Amino acid sequence: MSQPPYVIDQMISAKSIAARIEELSAEIETEFADTDKLVVVGLLRGSFVFIADLVRELDLPVEVDFLEASSYGDAMESSREVRIYKDIRGQIEGRDVLVVEDIIDTGHTLSHVHEFLMTKHPARLKSIALLDKPSRREVDYKADWLGFEIPDEFVVGYGIDYAQRNRNLPYIGKVRFT
């Protein structure tokens, strides 16, 4: 199925993202200053660029793991049915965990992942999202740290895709159909 023609307008520059990640990493370091090792769990696939940049800024002992969950598939709208496609590999019982998400939209995915990971009994479970669309929230879930609040726009770049395209853009852009 071919995609309708579109252009991408830059919303958040690569420099702005890098500066915000520096600020967020300092806050995370303060929160987890006493940790033996922080397990940083990236939600695939959209968070892979964000998690890579974030963990490089953290001056903490970290372990990286991934979980794949989605309520979108290739669609532009959330199905509201969250599916776990890939569980984490490591054990998190009694450990400090930070979940890294690309964007909170309806809140269904991160809320479901939080509940799912709590069944594994971590010592602390916190979350961070690069982007937040509070106007779309359907589930009462707030990440512990947020990069940027954005309006209800369809965005791509910095790991976020449209039907598996545009993940490689170094900035966050708004999709405008032509």
Helices and strands as residue ranges (DSSP letters): E 6-12, H 14-31, E 38-44, H 48-57, E 62-70, E 83-86, E 96-104, H 108-118, E 124-132, G 134-136, E 145-149, E 155-156, E 172-177
